[in-house]
Amino acid sequence: MNNKLSHISNILNDYFKEDKISKLIEKQENMSIDFISENQKFLSFSFDKQLSNRDFPKGLFPFFNRGEAGVCAFCDYIIFTEKAGQLYILLIELKKGKDNVTKQLNAGQCFAEYIISTLNRVYNANVKPQIRQISIRERHIKPKQKQKEIQYTNNFCTFSDSKFWLKKYLI
């Protein structure tokens, strides 16, 4: 693992991270899509885990008021990866219906920025990542077809392929 990914891995709790996944899954929405890394090194971070009361007695965010709407909203995945020395952070939200994904993606962005601030503080670094927000909706998942070029508008894009090819999103 390269230096930036190693530093991020050192900062994050092992329970929530993986460096090998083959599918992006959202259990509540009963959705999944193939994740193709093609040997691109990455670190996946997801809060979509079953939390034990012993390890997490006050839930995922014990310092937040869970009764306040939207406080504990979060995107499904944060993928950290690097290409040509540039750190990329892909924030991914999977949704079946028409519900807005902005709150979850923005919450993921705040968290990602906090992780980078922590990395810069702990390792006396000056990492400036490219942060991308990606919405994956069931109605935009296309049957097998030629891959489309990714276009971001204000660092946001809507997924429209049959599989999630990691390298395509590193632009």
N, C-alpha and C positions, 0 to 999 in steps of 0.2 A: 504494500500500500504506500502511495506517495506521502510526502511530508504533511501536506495540508489535510488529507484524508485521515492520516494517522493522528494528527492533533485533534481533529473533530471526534474521532473514535475514542480518544482518551478522555475527552470532555463529557461524552454522552454515556448514560447508563446502558450497560449491555442488554438489559431486558428489552429495550425498545428498538434496537438496531440489528440490521442484518447486512451482510455483504454478498449474499447469494439469494436472489428471488427469481422465480420464473413466471409469476403472475402478480398483477395488481388486483387486490381483492377488497371488496366492500361488502362485508357479511350482511349488514342491515339492509342494504339495497339489493342483495343477492346478485351482485355483479362481479365479474372478473374478466381480465383481459391479459393476454400473454405479454410478458415483459422480456424483451430481447436485448441483452447487454453486449453481445458479440465481443466478449473479453474486455470490454470497457470496465475498468475498476470503478466501483461506486460504493456508497454506504447508504442504505435505506433506513429511514427512521419513521416509525409509525406508533401512534398512541392507541391504535385499534387492537389492544391486547386485553385479555381477561386478567383483571387485577385481583390479587389475593388481599383479603382484609388484613392478613398478618403483615404483609410488606407495604401495603398502601391503605392503612386504616381510614384515612380521611379522603380517599379518592386520588385522582390524578393530579389535581391542582389544589392542594390543601390550603393554600394561602389565598384562594379566591372564594368569593361568596357564590356558591353553586346556585343560589336562588335568583341571582341576577341573570336575566336572559342574555345569551351570547357570550358570557364571560368564559365559559369552558368550551366554546366552539373551536374546532380545529380541523385542518385539512387531513385527508387520509394518509398521504405520504409526503415525506421530504426526502428527496434523493440528492445526495452530495456526490459530485464527480468532478474530474478535471480533464481539460483538453488543452494542450499546448501551453501549460503553465497557468491557465485561467480556471479558477474554481467556479463551477456552476452549481446552483441550487435550484432544483425543480420542485415546485410545490404542486401537488396533484390532488384533485378532488374528483371522486367518482359519484355520479348522481343518475338515478333512473328518470325522475320526473323533471318538472320545470323549475324546481326550487332554485333559488339564487345560490351560487357558490362563492360569492364575493367575501362574505364574512369569514368562512372557513379558510379561504386562501389568504386573506389579509392577516388572520390570526397566525397562520403558518409563517407568513413573511415576518411578522414581529418576532416570532420565536427564532427563526433562522438568523435574523439580524442580531438577536441576543447571543446566539451561539457564536457568531463571527466576532462580536464584541468581546466575548469571553475568550475566544481563541487569541485574538489580538492582545488582550490584556495579559493572559497567562504566559503566552509564548513571545511576548514583546514583538509582535508581527504587525504587518499592515496589509492584511488580506482584504481585497475588495471584490467580492463575488458578483457574478451575473445571476440575478434572481429572476426566475421565470414562473409564472402561474399558468397551470394547465387544467382545463376543465375537460373531464371525460364523461360524456353523457351517453346513455345506452342508445339513444336515437341517432347519434353520430358515429357509432361503431359500424364500419362498413364491412361487407363481406370481402373476401380476398380480392384484392385489386392492386393496381400499381400504386406504390407509395406516393403520397402527395408531399410537396415541399411545405415545410413549416413556415408560417408567417406569424410573427408576434406583433401585436398592437399594444403599445404601452406595457411590454413584457408579459402579455396575456395571450393565450391562444386556446382555441377549442379543438380538441382532438377529433380527427376524422379519418381513421385508418382501421385496419382489422387487428393490428398488433401494435404495441408500444415499442418502437425501436429507439433505444436510449440515445444513440449517436446522432439521430436526426434532430434532437432537441438542443444540441450543443452548438447553437449559432448565435 
